[in-house]
Structures are given as C-alpha cells and as structure tokens.
C-alpha cells in the first residue's frame, strides 16, 4: 500500500506530489473533501448569521457584542492558520483534517449549552483554530488531487472542494431558521454540531483515497515561494476577508430590521446563497483556468462586492434574491481563485505553507471585520453604514489583486 507523505511525515523526496489520480477519482475525492468547507466555513462560521437575530434579542447583545462572536472565530482562524503547517508536518494532513473537523463540530454543539458571552467566545475561538488547520490541510490535499488532466482540471477540483461551503449553507438554511423559530437558538447550535459530525463521516472515505502534497524534491531548497512576489495577492486576500465577512455576518439582521423578512424568507435567502455557491463551483472553473495573475481574484471579488451593494441601494425582495444569488456564486470562488493562484506560482512542496500564510491574513481580516462593521452599525447611521464600509474594503481588495503578476517559470508539477 502506498504511503501518504503528509500522513506519514514524508519519505519520498523524488516527487513533489503523489501520482495524480484519474479524473473521475479526483472529482469524487474533491466531493468528499468538500465536507470540510461545509464544516469550517458554512456551518462553523456563516450559519451564525441565522442565529444572530435570536441570540441578540434573547441575550440583549449590541451589534458589537454580536460581531464579537465571529471576530472570535476569526481570531481562532488566525491562530489555526499560523500553526497549520507545523501541525500538518507533525501529525499528517489526513489526521489534521479529521481531528480538526471533529473538534470544530464539538465546539458548535457545545455552543448550545450556554448563553454566557465569554464561554461562547472561547468555543468560537477554539472552533475557528481547529477549523483553520483542517481547512488548510484539505485545501492542500484538494490542490494535489487536481494535478494533471489539463489546465481545466485543477480549477474544477478546487471549485468542487470550496463549493462544499455552498452545500453547508443550503443545509443550514433549510434546517436552522425553522428550528430556531420553534425551539430557540440553542437548538440551532445543536443542529449545526450534529450536521458537522455527519459531514466528517461522509468525508472519511474520500480522505482515505486522496493524494497528498509531498516533501520538497531532492536537491531543492527553500520554501518554494516568494512572499514578495505574492504580496498583492496576500494583501487582496486579507482585505477580502475583512470585507466579505460583514455581509455574511449581518445581512440577515439587516434584512429583518429594514425589510422585515420572515423566517421562511430568511431560509430562502440563505438557500439561494448556498445553491448559487454550488453552481458557482462549476461555473467559475473554466474562467479561473483562463485568468492569470490576480485577475481571478479581481473577477470573483468584483462580483461579490456588487452582490453586497445591491440590497443597500435597492430595498426590495427581488434585489435581495439577486444579491443572494450573486454573492453565493462568487464568495467561495474567491477562495478558489486564491488557491489556483498559489498552485500556478508556488512549488508543490510549498502549497501548504503558502496557503497557510495567505489564510493568516484572510483570517485576521475575518476577525477584525465583524467588530469594525459592528462598531459602525452601533452608531447613528445603523447597520447599513457598517455594510457600506465593508464594500469599500472589498473594492480595495480588487485593486490590490490587479497588481498580482504571473510567475514566468511555472512551478514543477503545476500542470
């Protein structure tokens, strides 16, 4: 039986990546691995927006306190991104993926056991950290699964992987709002935890079949990538994390406060976000395969920014549905665009480190974003002003990404 270099610590220096699996196998593997974005992003982070209005009402929170929940999750994500590479080297990518996902699921379930802010913040921080380690491990494994098969295969595999976040959004949209309306926000947390445990069980068979990035090739030196060269993408990704998370955190509260959305309308809105994210996983693949430099990020963040602006300028049900579709179709594709840029411009043995490094900035932005927008939302101009600030930040992210160049010599095994 072939030994996975990440799972075992790595012993084969001849190859940077294990032999690429056949196309259909890699797609099935990506579909199973996609449970990780469903857990770490959709259920572990975005679904909190469905609980926020009820928790804020029951617990008497301000927007700043409500935003602190996702800020704590973002802080945990920063910590997880910082320790991901050494953890993966120490215990292997497969173990980091599974253990991190299971701990994240446990933190979600336990969040239904208390209404005290401090314990909740601790749980959110821990879940964010373990989710980040598992997410980065899964991203590197998915990047390895996309090896070979032509230029369109890698973006498709990555799109499927990140599209799992869309599936998590759809499932949470169908289950959480009616459950919260019937049994309270505590039941919503219990449901998110149980759904996450189920997702990890689904991921296990795919994880066992997945290829893994290997150690550096014999004779190579260094980490396999240049921070200076990737600086525009690093800045763009951090700003994107700072901006998009405000929409993901506060849009449900905004629609309930300003347009008086009912529970079923919130479910529909969130389901549209998730369905569009799953479709976007396939729709963006051919586009990202053709775009070079940072233009994949320019395109995906551009659509996300437009989507976030629509409900602020057009207060109607139709505008909200359109916003959900556009946002859902692009916000996870922006993560796939970053990963595709890393694949093209970083040597394979540097993928885990590079993805982890970019995720640190992204997670820092996600930690600051809810607090920043929450502070503005608690002011005289309300939540609309907080969302407007996030749009300006995402516009800056678009500008930064436009300066990212393509490496003139392609990394080994990046085809």
C-alpha positions as CSV (number, residue, x, y, z in Angstrom):
1,X,0.0,0.0,0.0
2,X,1.4,3.4,-1.0
3,X,2.2,5.7,2.0
4,X,1.0,9.3,2.0
5,X,3.9,11.6,2.6
6,X,1.8,14.1,4.7
7,X,0.2,11.4,6.7
8,X,3.5,9.7,7.4
9,X,5.7,12.7,7.7
10,X,7.1,12.1,4.2
11,X,9.9,9.8,3.0
12,X,9.9,10.2,-0.8
13,X,12.0,13.1,-1.9
14,X,11.9,12.3,-5.6
15,X,8.4,13.6,-6.3
16,X,6.7,16.8,-5.1
17,X,3.2,15.3,-5.3
18,X,1.9,11.8,-5.3
19,X,0.8,10.4,-8.6
20,X,-2.3,12.2,-9.7
21,X,-5.5,10.1,-9.6
22,X,-7.7,9.5,-12.6
23,X,-10.0,12.4,-13.4
24,X,-13.2,10.8,-12.1
25,X,-11.5,9.6,-8.9
26,X,-10.1,13.1,-8.3
27,X,-13.6,14.6,-8.6
28,X,-15.1,12.0,-6.2
29,X,-12.3,12.8,-3.8
30,X,-12.9,16.5,-4.1
31,X,-16.6,16.0,-3.5
32,X,-15.9,14.1,-0.2
33,X,-13.2,16.6,0.9
34,X,-15.8,19.4,0.2
35,X,-17.3,18.5,3.6
36,X,-14.5,20.4,5.2
37,X,-15.5,23.9,3.8
38,X,-19.1,22.9,4.7
39,X,-18.0,22.4,8.4
40,X,-15.3,25.0,8.8
41,X,-16.9,27.8,6.8
42,X,-20.6,27.3,6.2
43,X,-21.7,25.6,9.4
44,X,-18.9,26.8,11.6
45,X,-18.9,30.5,10.6
46,X,-21.6,31.6,8.2
47,X,-24.6,29.8,9.8
48,X,-24.1,32.0,12.9
49,X,-25.9,34.7,10.9
50,X,-29.0,32.6,11.1
51,X,-28.7,32.5,14.9
52,X,-27.6,36.1,15.5
53,X,-31.0,37.8,15.5
54,X,-32.5,35.4,18.0
55,X,-29.4,35.4,20.2
56,X,-29.1,39.2,20.1
57,X,-32.8,39.5,21.1
58,X,-32.7,36.9,23.9
59,X,-29.3,37.9,25.3
60,X,-29.6,41.7,24.9
61,X,-26.5,42.0,22.8
62,X,-25.4,45.1,20.9
63,X,-24.2,44.7,17.3
64,X,-20.6,44.9,18.6
65,X,-21.2,42.0,21.0
66,X,-22.9,40.0,18.3
67,X,-20.0,40.7,16.0
68,X,-17.5,39.6,18.6
69,X,-18.7,36.0,18.1
70,X,-17.5,36.0,14.5
71,X,-14.5,38.1,15.5
72,X,-13.5,35.4,18.0
73,X,-14.0,32.7,15.3
74,X,-11.7,34.8,13.0
75,X,-9.1,35.1,15.7
76,X,-9.1,31.4,16.1
77,X,-8.7,31.1,12.4
78,X,-5.6,33.3,12.6
79,X,-4.2,31.1,15.3
80,X,-5.0,27.9,13.3
81,X,-3.5,29.3,10.1
82,X,-0.3,30.1,12.0
83,X,0.1,26.6,13.4
84,X,-1.3,24.7,10.5
85,X,1.9,23.9,8.7
86,X,3.8,22.6,11.7
87,X,0.8,20.7,12.9
88,X,0.4,19.0,9.5
89,X,4.1,18.2,9.4
90,X,3.8,16.7,12.9
91,X,0.7,14.6,12.6
92,X,0.0,14.4,8.8
93,X,-2.6,16.1,6.6
94,X,-5.2,13.4,6.9
95,X,-5.1,13.4,10.7
96,X,-5.1,17.2,10.8
97,X,-8.2,17.2,8.5
98,X,-10.2,14.7,10.6
99,X,-9.2,15.7,14.1
100,X,-9.6,19.4,13.3
101,X,-13.0,18.9,11.8
102,X,-14.3,16.8,14.7
103,X,-13.2,19.3,17.3
104,X,-14.9,22.1,15.3
105,X,-18.1,20.0,15.3
106,X,-17.9,19.6,19.0
107,X,-17.5,23.3,19.6
108,X,-20.6,24.0,17.6
109,X,-22.7,21.5,19.6
110,X,-21.4,22.8,22.9
111,X,-22.3,26.4,22.0
112,X,-25.9,25.5,22.6
113,X,-25.1,24.7,26.2
114,X,-24.6,28.3,27.5
115,X,-25.8,31.8,27.0
116,X,-22.7,33.4,28.6
117,X,-20.7,35.5,26.2
118,X,-17.2,34.5,27.5
119,X,-17.6,30.7,27.2
120,X,-19.2,31.2,23.8
121,X,-16.2,33.3,22.7
122,X,-13.8,30.6,23.9
123,X,-15.7,28.0,21.9
124,X,-15.8,30.2,18.8
125,X,-12.0,30.8,19.1
126,X,-11.2,27.1,19.5
127,X,-13.5,26.1,16.7
128,X,-12.0,28.7,14.4
129,X,-8.5,27.4,15.2
130,X,-9.2,23.8,14.6
131,X,-11.3,24.6,11.6
132,X,-8.5,26.5,10.0
133,X,-6.0,23.7,10.5
134,X,-8.4,21.2,8.9
135,X,-9.4,23.7,6.1
136,X,-5.8,24.3,5.1
137,X,-5.0,20.6,5.2
138,X,-8.0,19.9,3.0
139,X,-7.0,22.8,0.6
140,X,-3.5,21.3,0.1
141,X,-5.0,17.8,-0.4
142,X,-7.5,19.1,-2.9
143,X,-4.8,21.0,-4.8
144,X,-2.9,17.7,-5.1
145,X,-6.0,15.9,-6.3
146,X,-6.2,18.4,-9.2
147,X,-2.8,17.5,-10.6
148,X,-2.6,16.6,-14.3
149,X,-5.5,16.2,-16.7
150,X,-5.2,19.5,-18.5
151,X,-5.4,23.2,-17.4
152,X,-9.1,23.0,-16.5
153,X,-8.9,20.1,-14.1
154,X,-7.3,21.8,-11.2
155,X,-9.8,24.8,-11.0
156,X,-12.7,22.3,-11.3
157,X,-11.4,20.2,-8.5
158,X,-10.8,23.2,-6.3
159,X,-14.2,24.6,-7.2
160,X,-15.9,21.4,-6.1
161,X,-13.9,21.5,-2.9
162,X,-14.8,25.0,-2.0
163,X,-18.3,24.5,-3.3
164,X,-18.9,22.3,-0.3
165,X,-19.3,25.5,1.6
166,X,-22.4,26.2,-0.6
167,X,-23.8,22.8,0.3
168,X,-23.4,23.6,4.0
169,X,-25.1,26.9,3.5
170,X,-28.1,25.2,1.8
171,X,-28.5,22.6,4.5
172,X,-28.2,25.1,7.3
173,X,-30.8,27.4,5.5
174,X,-33.3,24.6,5.3
175,X,-32.8,23.3,8.9
176,X,-31.7,26.2,11.2
177,X,-34.3,29.0,10.8
178,X,-37.4,26.9,11.3
179,X,-35.7,25.1,14.2
180,X,-34.7,28.3,15.9
181,X,-38.3,29.7,15.4
182,X,-39.7,26.5,17.0
183,X,-37.1,25.7,19.7
184,X,-34.8,28.6,20.2
185,X,-31.2,29.4,19.2
186,X,-29.8,26.7,21.4
187,X,-31.4,24.0,19.2
188,X,-29.8,25.7,16.2
189,X,-26.3,25.2,17.7
190,X,-27.1,21.5,18.5
191,X,-28.2,21.0,14.9
192,X,-25.0,22.6,13.5
193,X,-22.9,20.4,15.6
194,X,-24.7,17.2,14.6
195,X,-24.6,18.2,10.9
196,X,-20.9,18.8,11.2
197,X,-20.3,15.3,12.7
198,X,-22.3,13.8,9.9
199,X,-20.2,15.7,7.3
200,X,-17.0,14.4,8.8
201,X,-18.3,10.9,8.5
202,X,-19.0,11.5,4.8
203,X,-15.5,12.9,4.2
204,X,-13.7,10.0,5.8
205,X,-13.8,7.6,2.7
206,X,-12.6,10.3,0.3
207,X,-9.8,11.3,2.7
208,X,-8.5,7.7,2.7
209,X,-8.3,7.8,-1.2
210,X,-6.9,11.3,-1.6
211,X,-3.4,12.1,-2.8
212,X,-1.3,14.4,-0.7
213,X,1.4,17.0,-1.4
214,X,4.8,15.5,-0.7
215,X,8.1,16.9,0.6
216,X,10.5,19.0,-1.4
217,X,12.1,17.4,-4.4
218,X,15.7,16.1,-4.0
219,X,18.2,19.0,-4.4
220,X,15.6,21.7,-3.8
221,X,15.9,24.3,-1.1
222,X,13.8,27.0,0.4
223,X,10.0,27.1,1.0
224,X,9.1,27.1,-2.7
225,X,7.6,30.5,-3.0
226,X,8.3,34.2,-2.6
227,X,6.3,36.4,-0.1
228,X,7.4,39.5,-2.0
229,X,6.2,38.2,-5.3
230,X,2.8,37.1,-3.9
231,X,2.4,40.3,-1.9
232,X,-0.5,41.8,-4.0
233,X,-2.5,38.5,-3.6
234,X,-1.7,38.4,0.2
235,X,-2.9,42.0,0.7
236,X,-6.0,41.4,-1.5
237,X,-7.0,38.2,0.3
238,X,-6.6,39.9,3.7
239,X,-8.8,42.8,2.6
240,X,-11.3,40.4,1.1
241,X,-11.6,38.6,4.5
242,X,-12.1,41.9,6.2
243,X,-14.9,43.0,3.8
244,X,-17.0,40.0,2.8
245,X,-17.5,38.7,6.4
246,X,-19.5,41.7,7.3
247,X,-22.1,40.8,4.7
248,X,-22.1,37.1,5.8
249,X,-22.5,38.2,9.5
250,X,-25.0,41.0,9.3
251,X,-27.1,40.6,6.1
252,X,-29.8,38.5,7.8
253,X,-30.1,41.1,10.6
254,X,-30.2,43.9,8.0
255,X,-33.0,42.2,6.0
256,X,-35.0,41.5,9.1
257,X,-34.6,45.0,10.5
258,X,-35.1,47.0,7.3
259,X,-37.3,44.8,5.1
260,X,-38.9,42.7,7.9
261,X,-38.0,39.4,6.4
262,X,-39.9,36.4,7.8
263,X,-38.3,33.1,8.9
264,X,-39.2,31.4,5.6
265,X,-37.8,34.3,3.6
266,X,-34.5,34.1,5.5
267,X,-34.4,30.4,4.8
268,X,-35.0,31.1,1.1
269,X,-32.4,33.8,1.0
270,X,-29.7,31.7,2.7
271,X,-30.6,28.7,0.5
272,X,-30.2,30.8,-2.6
273,X,-26.7,31.7,-1.4
274,X,-25.8,28.1,-0.9
275,X,-27.3,26.8,-4.2
276,X,-25.5,29.6,-6.1
277,X,-22.2,28.7,-4.4
278,X,-22.6,25.0,-5.5
279,X,-23.3,26.1,-9.1
280,X,-20.5,28.6,-9.0
281,X,-18.1,25.9,-8.2
282,X,-18.6,24.6,-11.7
283,X,-19.3,27.9,-13.5
284,X,-16.1,29.6,-12.3
285,X,-13.8,26.6,-13.1
286,X,-13.3,27.4,-16.8
287,X,-13.0,31.1,-16.1
288,X,-10.3,30.7,-13.5
289,X,-8.4,28.3,-15.8
290,X,-8.0,31.1,-18.3
291,X,-7.3,34.0,-16.0
292,X,-3.7,34.6,-14.9
293,X,-2.0,36.7,-12.2
294,X,-4.6,38.1,-9.8
295,X,-7.4,38.5,-12.3
296,X,-9.2,35.5,-10.9
297,X,-9.5,37.4,-7.6
298,X,-10.4,40.6,-9.4
299,X,-13.3,38.9,-11.1
300,X,-14.6,36.9,-8.1
301,X,-14.2,39.7,-5.5
302,X,-15.8,42.1,-8.0
303,X,-18.9,40.0,-8.3
304,X,-19.0,39.6,-4.5
305,X,-18.7,43.3,-4.0
306,X,-21.5,44.0,-6.4
307,X,-23.7,41.5,-4.7
308,X,-23.1,43.0,-1.3
309,X,-24.0,46.5,-2.6
310,X,-27.3,45.6,-4.2
311,X,-29.6,45.4,-1.1
312,X,-28.2,48.6,0.3
313,X,-29.4,50.6,-2.7
314,X,-32.4,48.6,-3.8
315,X,-34.8,47.7,-0.9
316,X,-37.0,45.0,-2.4
317,X,-37.4,41.3,-2.3
318,X,-36.2,40.9,-5.8
319,X,-33.0,42.8,-5.1
320,X,-32.3,40.7,-2.0
321,X,-32.8,37.5,-4.0
322,X,-30.4,38.8,-6.7
323,X,-27.9,39.7,-4.1
324,X,-28.1,36.2,-2.6
325,X,-27.5,34.6,-6.0
326,X,-24.6,36.8,-7.0
327,X,-22.9,36.6,-3.6
328,X,-23.4,32.9,-3.3
329,X,-22.0,32.3,-6.8
330,X,-18.8,34.3,-6.1
331,X,-17.8,34.5,-2.5
332,X,-16.3,31.0,-2.2
333,X,-15.0,31.2,-5.8
334,X,-12.7,34.0,-4.5
335,X,-11.1,31.4,-2.1
336,X,-10.7,29.0,-5.1
337,X,-9.1,31.8,-7.1
338,X,-6.5,32.4,-4.4
339,X,-5.7,28.7,-4.2
340,X,-5.5,28.5,-8.0
341,X,-3.0,31.4,-8.0
342,X,-0.9,29.6,-5.4
343,X,-0.9,26.4,-7.5
344,X,0.4,28.3,-10.5
345,X,3.0,30.4,-8.7
346,X,4.3,28.2,-5.9
347,X,6.3,25.0,-6.0
348,X,4.1,22.0,-4.9
349,X,6.0,21.4,-1.7
350,X,5.3,25.0,-0.7
351,X,1.5,24.8,-1.2
352,X,0.6,24.1,2.4
353,X,2.9,26.9,3.7
354,X,1.7,29.4,1.2
355,X,-2.0,28.6,1.6
356,X,-1.5,28.8,5.4
357,X,0.3,32.2,5.1
358,X,-2.4,33.7,3.0
359,X,-5.0,32.3,5.3
360,X,-3.5,34.1,8.2
361,X,-4.2,37.5,6.6
362,X,-7.6,36.3,5.4
363,X,-8.5,35.1,8.9
364,X,-7.2,38.3,10.5
365,X,-9.5,40.2,8.2
366,X,-12.4,38.0,9.2
367,X,-11.6,38.6,12.9
368,X,-11.5,42.4,12.5
369,X,-14.3,42.8,10.0
370,X,-17.3,41.9,12.2
371,X,-16.1,44.1,15.0
372,X,-15.3,47.0,12.7
373,X,-18.7,46.8,11.0
374,X,-20.4,46.2,14.3
375,X,-18.9,49.3,15.9
376,X,-20.1,51.4,12.9
377,X,-23.5,49.7,13.0
378,X,-24.0,50.7,16.6
379,X,-23.6,54.3,15.5
380,X,-26.2,56.8,14.4
381,X,-26.3,55.5,10.8
382,X,-27.0,51.9,11.8
383,X,-26.2,48.6,10.2
384,X,-26.3,50.0,6.6
385,X,-23.3,52.1,7.3
386,X,-21.4,49.1,8.6
387,X,-22.2,47.1,5.4
388,X,-21.2,50.1,3.3
389,X,-17.8,50.2,4.9
390,X,-17.3,46.5,4.0
391,X,-18.0,47.3,0.4
392,X,-15.3,49.9,0.3
393,X,-12.8,47.5,1.8
394,X,-13.6,44.9,-0.9
395,X,-13.1,47.5,-3.6
396,X,-9.6,48.0,-2.2
397,X,-9.1,44.2,-2.3
398,X,-10.0,44.3,-6.0
399,X,-7.4,47.0,-6.7
400,X,-4.7,45.1,-4.8
401,X,-5.3,41.8,-6.7
402,X,-4.9,43.6,-10.1
403,X,-1.2,44.1,-9.3
404,X,-0.5,40.3,-8.9
405,X,1.7,39.0,-11.7
406,X,2.1,35.5,-13.0
407,X,5.4,33.7,-12.5
408,X,7.3,33.4,-15.7
409,X,8.6,29.9,-15.0
410,X,5.9,27.6,-13.9
411,X,6.3,25.6,-10.7
412,X,7.3,21.9,-11.1
413,X,4.3,19.6,-11.4
414,X,1.8,22.5,-11.5
415,X,0.2,21.5,-14.7
